[in-house]
């Protein structure tokens, strides 16, 4: 929470569906004003109006494609704005690519890294710069249990996000700022629909509810955890994945958790 009497403000990327939308609604219900960042103005405007009507909070809309350097820079400027401080940054925006690495033009893989790695790096840097100066704030970077699996650029990107978040939390928590990686599992959102992946191919017990995932993540943040792995079953799976031989891991290729 902000040390002042003003209502705290959270900036959420990718808030129009799935995990990001659950973060936006939960934070609004908890009394946060919001800055909502996405490429889709129509959906952003609808969400902002809904959050204001439902919870009485202010919801600022910022239209940006995080793969575009100029548009990303505008979001960085908003995160760093000392006159309108961001108390919590949720780096949630992301997407996956269906099929084999060589099925995609390299430009598509580069766009994936731009959103999952470059945008997370730059927004986290902007947030930490402002938050450390105030000695207050938090960052939640949405990663994935796929970070522990050898599954191409997506998993490599999530491994980067997890490692960056772990290091940043160890480095800056004694200066009043928290950073946590949320290692999501298979979550019922539009993520897999956009990839045109049949979710029925994944056992039902592996699917998580986005609202419950976010509730647990925010609870873990309040408890001071560096990593949040939702549900006992995914904590077990994540532990096994971290220590299983890579040859064994490589046999289990399929839709990406998110």
C-alpha positions in Angstrom: 0.0 0.0 0.0 1.1 3.6 -0.6 2.6 5.3 2.5 0.4 8.4 1.7 -3.3 8.7 2.3 -4.0 8.6 -1.5 -5.5 5.5 -3.0 -2.7 3.2 -4.4 -2.3 2.8 -8.1 -1.5 -0.4 -10.0 -0.4 -0.6 -13.6 -1.4 -3.9 -15.3 -0.3 -4.9 -18.8 -2.5 -7.2 -20.8 -5.6 -6.6 -18.6 -8.4 -7.2 -21.1 -8.6 -11.0 -20.6 -7.4 -13.9 -18.5 -4.9 -13.4 -15.7 -4.5 -9.7 -16.4 -8.2 -9.1 -16.2 -8.4 -11.0 -12.9 -5.5 -8.9 -11.5 -7.3 -5.7 -12.6 -10.6 -6.7 -11.0 -9.1 -7.9 -7.8 -6.9 -4.9 -7.4 -9.9 -2.6 -8.1 -11.9 -4.5 -5.5 -9.0 -4.0 -3.0 -9.1 -0.2 -3.6 -6.4 0.4 -6.2 -6.8 2.9 -9.0 -5.5 1.4 -12.2 -3.6 2.1 -15.3 -4.6 -0.4 -18.0 -2.2 -1.1 -20.8 -3.2 -3.0 -24.0 -3.3 -2.7 -27.8 -7.1 -2.9 -27.9 -8.7 0.5 -27.0 -12.3 -0.7 -27.3 -11.8 -3.5 -24.7 -9.7 -1.2 -22.5 -12.5 1.4 -22.5 -15.1 -1.2 -21.6 -13.0 -2.6 -18.8 -12.2 0.8 -17.4 -15.9 1.8 -17.3 -16.8 -1.5 -15.7 -14.2 -1.2 -13.0 -15.2 2.4 -12.2 -18.9 1.5 -12.1 -18.3 -1.6 -10.0 -15.7 -0.4 -7.5 -15.6 3.4 -7.7 -11.9 3.5 -8.7 -10.2 5.5 -11.4 -9.1 3.5 -14.4 -6.7 5.2 -16.8 -6.4 3.7 -20.3 -3.0 3.6 -22.0 -3.1 2.0 -25.5 0.3 0.5 -26.4 1.8 -2.3 -28.3 4.7 -3.4 -26.1 6.6 -4.9 -29.0 6.9 -1.4 -30.5 9.8 0.5 -28.9 8.2 3.9 -29.2 4.9 2.7 -27.6 6.8 0.8 -24.9 8.7 4.0 -24.1 5.4 5.8 -23.4 4.5 3.1 -20.9 7.9 3.4 -19.3 7.4 7.1 -18.9 4.0 6.5 -17.2 5.6 4.0 -14.8 8.4 6.4 -14.0 6.2 9.5 -13.5 7.0 10.7 -10.0 4.0 13.0 -10.0 1.6 10.0 -10.5 3.4 7.2 -8.8 2.8 3.5 -9.5 2.6 1.5 -6.4 2.3 -1.9 -8.0 3.4 -3.0 -11.5 2.0 -6.2 -12.9 3.9 -7.3 -16.1 1.3 -9.7 -17.4 1.1 -9.1 -21.2 2.1 -12.1 -23.3 1.3 -14.6 -26.0 2.4 -17.9 -27.3 3.2 -19.4 -30.7 1.7 -22.7 -31.8 3.9 -25.3 -33.4 7.6 -25.9 -34.0 10.2 -23.2 -33.8 11.0 -23.5 -37.5 7.4 -23.2 -38.4 7.5 -19.4 -37.5 9.2 -16.6 -39.3 12.0 -15.4 -37.1 10.2 -12.0 -36.8 7.4 -13.7 -34.9 9.8 -15.2 -32.5 11.5 -11.8 -32.1 8.1 -10.2 -31.3 7.5 -12.8 -28.6 10.8 -12.0 -27.0 10.1 -8.2 -27.4 6.9 -8.6 -25.3 8.1 -11.3 -22.8 11.6 -10.1 -22.3 12.4 -6.6 -23.5 9.2 -5.1 -22.3 9.4 -6.8 -18.9 13.1 -5.7 -18.5 12.4 -2.1 -19.4 9.2 -1.7 -17.4 10.8 -3.4 -14.4 13.8 -1.1 -14.6 11.5 2.0 -14.8 9.4 0.8 -11.9 12.4 0.0 -9.7 14.1 3.3 -10.4 11.0 5.2 -9.2 10.1 2.8 -6.4 13.6 2.6 -4.9 13.8 6.4 -4.8 10.5 6.3 -2.8 11.5 3.2 -0.8 8.1 1.8 -1.6 6.5 -0.4 -4.2 6.2 -3.8 -5.7 6.4 -5.6 -9.1 4.7 -8.8 -10.1 6.1 -10.4 -13.2 3.9 -13.1 -14.6 6.1 -16.0 -15.6 5.3 -19.7 -16.0 6.2 -23.1 -14.8 7.4 -23.5 -18.4 10.5 -21.6 -17.2 11.7 -24.9 -15.8 11.2 -26.9 -19.0 13.3 -26.9 -22.3 10.5 -25.8 -24.6 11.9 -23.2 -27.0 11.9 -19.4 -26.9 8.7 -19.1 -24.8 10.2 -21.2 -22.0 13.6 -19.4 -22.4 11.8 -16.0 -22.0 10.0 -17.2 -18.9 13.2 -18.5 -17.4 14.7 -15.0 -18.0 11.7 -13.4 -16.3 11.9 -15.8 -13.3 15.6 -15.2 -12.9 15.4 -11.4 -13.2 12.6 -11.3 -10.7 14.4 -13.5 -8.2 17.6 -11.4 -8.4 15.7 -8.1 -8.2 13.8 -9.1 -5.1 17.0 -10.2 -3.4 18.7 -7.0 -4.4 16.0 -4.4 -3.6 13.7 -5.7 -0.9 15.9 -4.2 1.8 15.2 -0.8 0.1 11.5 -1.2 0.5 10.6 -2.7 -2.9 9.4 -6.2 -3.6 9.6 -8.1 -6.9 7.9 -11.5 -7.3 7.6 -13.9 -10.2 4.2 -15.6 -10.6 4.8 -19.0 -12.2 1.4 -19.7 -13.7 0.4 -23.2 -14.8 -2.4 -24.1 -17.3 -5.0 -21.4 -16.7 -8.4 -21.1 -18.4 -8.0 -17.9 -20.4 -7.9 -16.7 -24.0 -4.2 -17.5 -24.1 -4.6 -21.0 -25.6 -7.6 -20.0 -27.7 -5.4 -17.4 -29.5 -2.9 -20.2 -30.2 -5.7 -22.4 -31.6 -4.7 -25.1 -29.1 -7.2 -27.8 -28.1 -7.4 -27.5 -24.3 -9.0 -30.9 -24.1 -5.6 -32.5 -24.7 -4.5 -31.4 -21.2 -5.9 -33.3 -18.2 -8.6 -31.4 -16.4 -6.8 -31.5 -13.0 -4.0 -29.3 -14.5 -6.3 -26.4 -15.3 -6.4 -23.4 -12.9 -8.9 -20.7 -12.4 -7.5 -17.2 -13.1 -9.3 -15.5 -10.2 -8.0 -18.1 -7.7 -4.5 -17.9 -9.2 -4.5 -14.1 -8.7 -5.8 -14.3 -5.2 -3.0 -16.7 -4.2 -0.4 -14.6 -6.0 -1.3 -11.5 -4.1 -1.4 -13.4 -0.9 2.1 -14.7 -1.6 3.3 -11.1 -2.4 1.9 -9.9 1.0 3.8 -12.8 2.6 7.1 -11.8 1.1 7.6 -14.6 -1.3 9.9 -14.2 -4.2 8.2 -16.9 -6.3 4.5 -17.7 -6.4 3.5 -21.1 -7.8 -0.3 -21.5 -7.6 -1.7 -24.7 -6.1 0.0 -27.6 -4.4 0.0 -29.7 -7.5 1.9 -27.1 -9.5 4.4 -26.7 -6.6 5.1 -30.4 -6.8 5.3 -30.3 -10.6 7.6 -27.3 -10.6 10.0 -29.0 -8.1 10.1 -32.1 -10.2 10.7 -30.1 -13.4 13.6 -28.2 -11.9 15.5 -31.4 -11.0 14.4 -33.9 -13.7 17.0 -34.7 -16.4 16.5 -32.6 -19.5 16.3 -35.7 -21.6 13.2 -36.8 -19.6 11.7 -33.3 -19.8 12.0 -33.2 -23.5 9.6 -36.2 -23.9 6.8 -34.1 -22.5 6.2 -31.5 -25.1 2.8 -30.0 -25.6 0.8 -26.8 -25.1 2.5 -24.2 -23.0 1.2 -23.5 -19.5 0.0 -20.0 -18.8 
